[in-house]
Amino acid sequence: MIRSWDRSRALYERACHSLTGGVSSPVRTKAPVPLYFTNGQGARLIDVDGNEYIDYQLAWGPNILGYNHPRMVEAMRIQAERPYSYGAQHELEITVAERVQAYVPCAERVAFTSSGSEAVQLVQRLVRAFTKRPMILKFEGHYHGWMDSVLHSHHPQAEETGPRERPNVVTESVGQVPNSIENVIVAPWNDLDILERLLAEHSDTVAAVIMEPVLCNSGCLMPKPGYLQAAKDLAHRHGALLVFDEVITGFRMALGGAQSHYGVIPDCASFGKAVGGGLPLSVVGGRKEIMEQMFTGGVVFGGSYNGNPISLGGANAALEELSRDNGAAIKRANCTGEKLRSGLLQLAQQHKVPLQVTGYGAAMCVHFTSKTDLVDYRDTLADDSERLQRFLYLAMEEGVILVPDGRIYLSTVHDDRDIEETLAAFARVFAKL
Ligand SMILES: Cc1ncc(COP(=O)(O)O)c(C=O)c1O
């Protein structure tokens, strides 16, 4: 049980006088107060008030190996004793590119960037150049970073969404380039009929269909059986490419991401978060002829931090850990998550609370809803979000941190003791809920 959040509160108040909004990303302002951390180990975090938490946020996903993993610390130490930035070539670039190539089926060639948002920008430019077409078809509820060209219809209000067969393209931010919507088509996910109709209508203009292969950013919804392959076939039939945004699923759902889990190989894919084991790194992988347009086809691409040695040292260590024994650590994280899911569902049943836990073991999401068939973003609009906020608050008071949208990330180091303690905490939460 938490003692107090007084020191976090005081630091937040101080921060608000210098750091805009007091935090480095607006999504970090959640109740009761943005927590300030001093340390962490394994699956646990310690805040400035001395409270210990079992953490399922993993820094919003990247810390797949948990906190202060000895291999990561060692890798960073080794790199920090050498020049920590070259802006030029070094062998780790090749080592990590070869690893990605070995694990990720679509990655005939690889490029490094620093954030998931940046990786998606590169992918978009590549697919537009390759197909000589301007439009991107994306899905409602899917998030591909905060840049103007893709920040559409991520979480539109119900009244903004428009007809399901032809959703509105909704900009998400004030200040976003208004005509960015002209290059985007939005479709409901997990619906092949509508996808086919929209592709047929825009047949000669769609460069690519882009999606999160598991809809992690709107409640961890799974693709319907056969959907991913059928979407790929449809895209190709209409001369468009298929892009998987695997920033969350990559190196988490399986070593080779959702594409290897489902056996559906996209033309290109973006990766971030887990690939750097917690360090800022993102990756684009794809078919050779698409990727090599960067050097032979006039596609411009840059970045001062591309191939940063510390990030790549961390990625090399993370990928070594994750790939050992045929991906045993990732399988373990997914199994541990399933134990948590079944315990959580049992508790909800005992307390007669309508609850769904969607997703796969290492990335799940709780929904307070009596709807049992959650297949696209609009289904999640019926979730009881006030109850979720109360649940998250009570869980935090009990020393358990989830992502503010109800997501639960499992690292490779969460163990049975963590799950037992978490379920005991959740039992107390349900009793109060
Ligand atoms: C699927 C997906 N794509 C892209 C991004 C953007 O990544 P970043 O926050 O590293 O820019 C995210 C971030 O959460 C994401 O989940």
The ligand as a Tripos MOL2 file, in Angstrom:
@<TRIPOS>MOLECULE
LIG
   16    16     1     0     0
SMALL
NO_CHARGES

@<TRIPOS>ATOM
      1 C1          2.0620    1.3260  -33.2490 C.3       1 LIG1
      2 C2          2.8420    2.5660  -32.9760 C.ar      1 LIG1
      3 N1          3.4330    3.2050  -33.9810 N.ar      1 LIG1
      4 C3          4.1680    4.3120  -33.7910 C.ar      1 LIG1
      5 C4          4.3460    4.8270  -32.5310 C.ar      1 LIG1
      6 C5          5.1890    6.0480  -32.3170 C.3       1 LIG1
      7 O1          6.3580    5.6880  -31.6560 O.3       1 LIG1
      8 P1          7.2010    6.7780  -30.8160 P.3       1 LIG1
      9 O2          6.3890    7.1280  -29.6140 O.co2     1 LIG1
     10 O3          8.4700    6.0610  -30.4840 O.co2     1 LIG1
     11 O4          7.4240    7.9320  -31.7280 O.co2     1 LIG1
     12 C6          3.7560    4.1890  -31.4400 C.ar      1 LIG1
     13 C7          3.9210    4.7270  -30.0720 C.2       1 LIG1
     14 O5          3.2930    4.3380  -29.1340 O.2       1 LIG1
     15 C8          2.9900    3.0350  -31.6640 C.ar      1 LIG1
     16 O6          2.4000    2.3830  -30.6480 O.3       1 LIG1
@<TRIPOS>BOND
     1     1     2 1
     2     2     3 ar
     3     2    15 ar
     4     3     4 ar
     5     4     5 ar
     6     5     6 1
     7     5    12 ar
     8     6     7 1
     9     7     8 1
    10     8     9 2
    11     8    10 1
    12     8    11 1
    13    12    13 1
    14    12    15 ar
    15    13    14 2
    16    15    16 1
@<TRIPOS>SUBSTRUCTURE
     1 LIG1         1 GROUP 0 **** ****
